[in-house]
Amino acid sequence: MKQEAPVKKNETYCMKITDIGLQGQGIGRIDGFTVFVEGGLPGETIEVLIVKVQKHMAYGKILRILEPSAFRVEPPCSIASVCGGCQLQHLSYEKQLEWKQSLVQKNLERIGGIKGVEVLPTIGMKEPLRYRNKAQFPVGKKQEQLQIGFYANRSHRIVDTDVCLLQHPVNDEIVQIIRDFLTEYHIEPYREETQKGLVRHILTRIGKATGEIMVCLVLNGRNLPYDKHLVERLKKIPGMTSIVLNENAENTNVILGEKIHVLWGKPYIRDYIGPIQFEISPLSFYQVNPEQTQVIYEKALEFADLKGEEVVLDIYCGIGTISLFLAQKAKEVIGVEVIPQAIENARRNAEINGIKNARFFVGKAEQIIPMLYEQENMKPDVIVVDPPRKGCDVSVLNTIIKMQPQKVVYVSCDSATLARDLSILKENGFCVKKVQPVDQFGMTTHVESVVLITRVD
């Protein structure tokens, strides 16, 4: 006989929040039944309206906070509760860091079966606002009103805004200039439902160390009418270096197409992480928080503990950010990345920094790494992996196990897939020594981790 849930839709209940979920919702139980509540914080007692009931869980909406958390704060942004960009603005920053440390520890234990390893306190930012060097603003229309902002949580509904407190302040000025330009010249934004309209997104990038600025308009077409008028306005902004168009006429959720047209200036901007200079195009993967990125890379360098004689393999190397950082201390660094343009950028970045002990291969890591092992008999001393959220491909992990490096340094942006991958390495002769969370994305539920893994001899 089917057992009914102890809660019903549109009914009101009293419950206590005990944890925070991966999407930032408060988590509690009513008669042992899990309920997710947007905006709830651990320790709070709330009155909740149940809005959706599923087989094993329900979702609720706060009606009243009966006992607030001592760590609840007023969000600095007025639209934090509706915009999908931030999930934790209502929680004090100190507690955000503690929660992220706890999240990594729980995932290692529950998913990876890794116990007895200390997860160090999360390294936080000096200032957890205005830290992003890259913004992507969707452009649309609602009731004939131009909308530029961010998508609401778990939707493609645009929350219109003139200010984002996570982005560099110059973005506020850029968005206003483009908003006025599109309105003045009656240029239509793209509409997903009809696939009509021209302007899809506004992408901005800022070199934190150099002050150089890039503006990229993503178009459902090739040309922007009256583009010279927009260029004249944007290039007055101090630091403006690159104004480009990106062509994307596909029916897709992918923001950028492959074709770039320069309207004014250079096709790239420059920035530094530590002493290493990078050229960054619209299509380049480059960490959005350069100050914390330097923290991550310095920690990776510390864990690698290079003496100058090591061969280092950097898997998922992107534009060579970690590779070139490590090359300062290694005999040789070999980087592998699937995106051809990223490898071109990596080689160029090595050239402009005068780094001659780094070489790069383009292709899928799960194909290139076994090839390097089998055909070149490559046996690196240290392997660094910085995979996407899905973690390492199992063939990559198997080849790491065969290569038997002294150390693996794993830089992770998802502690769940990190835990899964560490479990595989642990079962095959490796030991997790240190785990260091780093807050790369303040006010959100995301956390980076740097992990030292050593071979058990």
N, C-alpha and C positions, 0 to 999 in steps of 0.2 A: 504493500500500500504506500502510495506517494505521501511523504511527510510534508506538511505545509510549513512554510517559513513562519517564524514567530513575529514577523512584522508585516504590515499591509500598506500598500500604496495609499498616499493621502492621509495616513494616520500620523499622529504626533506622539513622540516618545521622549523620555529623558535618558541620556546616555553619557558615559565618560569616554573621552578620547585618550588612547593609550600610546599611539604611535603616529608616524607620518608615512604615507605611501610614496611610491616612486614618482607619482604625478603631483605630489604636494598635498594630497587630501589628508585630512585627519582620519584615523582608523580607530574604531571602537567596536564593542559587541553589545547586542541586545539579546539576552537569553542565549548567549553563546554564538549568536549569528552575526557575521561580520558586516559592518556598515561603514561605507566611505562617505565622508562629509567634507565638502569643499570649505577650506578656511579654518577647520578645527585644529587645535594644537594639543599636544600631550599634556595631561593633567587637567584639562578643562572639562567641566560638566555643562552640557548643553541641552537645550530643547530642540529637537530635530523633527522636521517634516520628511517623511519617506516619499521620494519622488519616483523611484524605480526599484523593482524587486526581481532578482534573478534566482537561479537555483541555489547558489551557494553564497550569495552576497546581495547587499542592497545599497542604494545610494540615497543620501539625504541632504537636506538643506537646513542650515542653521536658522532657527527662528529667534532664539535668545541664547546668550551666553550666561549661564547661571553662576558659574565660577570660572573666571578667566585665568589663563596661565600667567604666572609672574613674568614670563618672557614674551608676552604679546606686546607688540609695539604698533604704533600708527604707521601704516605704509607711507613712504615719502611720495609715492606716485598715486594720483587720484584714480587711475584706471587699472591699478594693479590687480583688482579682483576679477576683471573681465578680460584683460589682455593675456595672451598665452605666453608672453615672454618671461614673466617672473612667477614663481610659485610660493616664495618664502619671504616676501617683503614684510609680512605681519609677524615674523619671528625674529627676535634679536639676533644680530650677526654672530655673537658669541655662541648662541645655541645652534645656529645653522652649522657652524664648524664642528660642534660636538656631535650633531646628528649625522653629519657626513662621515665622521670617524666611525660612529656606531654602525652606519649602513655598510661600510666596507668590511668591518669586523663580522657582522652578521652574515653577509654574503659568503665570505670566505669559509665560515663555519658551516652554514646550512647547505650551500651549493657545492663548495669545494671539499668539505670534510676536513678543512685545514684548521686545526686547533693548537693552542699553545704558542701561537705566533703573535707577538705584540703588534698591533696597528698603532702607529705613532699619532699624536695629535695632529689634526689637519693644519697645514700651513695656510693661514689666511692672508687677505690683502690688507694693505694699509688703508685703502679707501675702496669699499665694495660697490661704489657707484661710478658711473661715467668711465668704465674701464675698457669697453669694447672698441676695437679699432676697425671693425667691419659691421655694416648694417645692411639689411635687405628689407626694403619697404615694399609690400605689395600695393598696387594701385588699382582702384576700382571705382564703382559708382553705386550709390544707393539713393533711390528716389531723386534721380538727376543731380545729386550732390557728389562732387568728387571726394573720394576716400583715399587717404594715404596713411598708413600706420603699420599695424601688425595683426596677424590672425588671432582671433579669439581662441581660447584653449580648445584643442581637439576639434577644430572646424576650419573652414576657409572663409569665414565671415570676417571682414576687415574691421578692426577697431580703429577708428580715425583718431589721429593724435598729432599734435605739433611738436611734442617733446617726449623723448625717451631718456630716462635717467640712467640707463645702462650704457647708452651710446655717448661717444665724444660730443661735446657741446656744438661743434661746428655743423653736425648733422641737422640740428634744429634750423639753422640758417639755410642750409642746402635744400631741405624739404620745402621750406616756405618759398624759396625762389622758384623751384620747379612747380609747386602748387599754383603759384601766381601765373607762371608761364603757360601751363596747360589750360588754365581757366581763360586767360586773356586770348589765346589763339584757338580756343575751342578744339583742342586736341583730345580725342576720345581715349579713355582708359580701356584696357582689355577686359572683356567679360567672359568668365569661364563658361557660363551656361550657353553662350552663343558662339564662342570662339571669335568674336568680332572685337574691334577696337585695337588701338595701337600700343599704348604704353602698359607694360605688364608689371615691371618692378623698377625700383631705384636701388642700385647697389653703390655703397660708398666704402672706401678704404682709406685709412689714415696711418701714415708712418708715425708712430708714437715718438721715436727718437729724432726723426728728421723734420716732422711737421708737414711732410708732403701729403697732398690730398688727391684722391681719385674719385670721379663720379662716373658711373656707368648706367645708362638707361637701357633696360631690356625691352626690346620691341617685338611685336608681332608683325614683323616686316623689316625692311632694310633701311628706310630713310625716315628722318624726323623733320616734319615741316618747320620752317623758321628756325632751324637749329642754330644759325649764327646769332640770333637774338638771345637764345639761352646761353650760348658760349660767352657772349659779352657780359652777361650778368654773373655767371659762375666764376669766370676767371678773375673777377675783382676780389674774390675771397683770398686773403693771404694764405699762401701755401698751396694754392691750386696748381696741380702739376699735370693732371691727366683727365681729359673728358672724352669718353668713348661711348659707342653704341654697341650693343650685343644683339645679335639676331636670333630670335627663338620663335618660330612660327609653328612649333609642334603642339599638339594637344597633349600636354604633359604637366606633371607637377614639378618637374626639374626646372629650376629657375633660369639657369644660363644655357644658351646655345653655344655652338662651337665657333661661330664667326664673330670677329671683333673688328670694328671700324673706328679709327681714331678721328675724333672731331677737332681736337686741339691738344697740343702738348705731346707728352710721351705715352707709349702704350703700357707703361708700368710706373710704379712709385718705388722708392727705396725705404728700407727700414733696417734697424740693427737689433739683434739679440745678443747682448754682451758685445764682444768686439767684432762679431761676424755681420757683414752687410748682406742684405737680400734684396733682389729685384722681384717685385710682386705685381703680377698681372691680374685682370679680373678673374681669370680661371685658376689662379694659383691657390693651392691649399696653404694657408698660413694661419697660425694660431691667433685667435681673436683678442687675447690678453697677453701682450708681449712681456709685461713685467712678471706675471706669474709663469709664463712660458720659460723665462730665464731661470726662475726658481726650479722648475721641473727639470730643465736640461742640466743645471748645475748639480741637482740631486742625482740624476742619471750618471753624470760624470764621476761624482763621488762614489756611487755604488760600483761603477765599472773599475775604479781604482787603477787607471792605466799608468804604466811605467814607461811607455815609449817604444816597447818592443812587440806590442800585441797587434794581431789582425782582428779587426772588428767587422762584423756583418750587421748592417742596419736594414731590417726588414720592414716594409711599408714606409719608405724613407721620404715620400713626398718631394718637396723641392730641396731636400738636403739639409733641413734645419738641424736635426740632431746629428746627422753625419758630419757636417762641417764643424759642429761644436766638438765632437769626439776626435776629429782629425787633428786637433791642436795637440793631443796627448798620445795618439796612437801611431804605430808604424804605418798602418794602412787601414782605410775604411772602405768597405764595399756596400753600396746602397742598392736596394731593389724596390721598384715601384711600378704599378700597372699603367699609370697615365703617361703617355709619351711626352706631353708638354711639360709635365712636372719634372721628368728626367732632363729635358732640355734646360729647364730653369735651374735644376740642381747643378748641372755641368757649368752653366753660366755663373752661378753663384760661387762655385769653387774657383772659377777663373778670376772673377773680380776680387776675390779675397786672397789670391795667390796661393791657394791650397792645391798642392800637386799630389798628395798621397790619398786622394779619394777618387774612386771610379764608380760608375753607376750602370745598372742594367735595367732595361725596360721590359716588363712582362708581369704576368700574374705570379705572385710570390709562390703559390703552390706548384707552379711549373719551373720557375727559375731556380728556387732554392734546391730542389732535388737534382736539377741539372748541374749546378755548381758543385754539389757533393759528389755526384757520380762521374762527371766528365772531367772536372778539374781537381777532384779529390780535396776540395776545400774543407779545412778543419779550423775554423776561427777560434781564437782564444775567448772572445766575448761576443755574444749575440745580443743585439738590442732589437726589441719589437715594439712598434707603436701602431697597433692595428686599428681599424674602424670599430664601431660599437659592436659589431657582430663577433669580434675577437679573431683569433687566428684560425686559419683553415687547418683541418686535422692533418693534412699532408705536410704542412709547414711544421707543425708540432712534431710529427714523426721524424722529419729530417733533422730538426734540432736535436732530438734524442739520439739519432745516429751520429751526428757531428760531435757530440760529447764535449761541448765547450766548458771551460772552467766556470764561466758565469753567464747567466742570462739576466738582462735588465729589461723588465716588462713595463712599458708606459701605457696605462690603460685609461680609457674614457668611459668604461662601463664595468663596474665592480662585479656584476653578475657573470658576464662572459669571462672576465679575469679569473674569477673563482673556478669556473669550469676548466679553463686552460691550465691553471696552476695544479688542479687535481690530476690532470693527465701527466704533467711533468713530474709531479711528486710520486706518482705510481711507477715512474720509469727512471729512477736514479737521481732525481734532483730534490733539493731541499729549499723551502722558502725561508729566507733569513730576515729580511726587513720589508716592511710595508709602510710607505709614506703617502698619505692622502694630501693633495694640494687643491685648494679652492681656486679653480680657474674661472668659475662662472658664479659669482656671488649673486644671491637672491633667487637662485634656481636650485633644483634638486640634483644637478649634475656635479660629479666630483671626479677629478683625475687621481690616479694613484701611480706611484713609482715603486717597483718591487725588485728586490735583489734575490735572485735564485742561484744557488751554487750546486755544482755536481758533487754527489756523494761518492767519494773514492773508497 
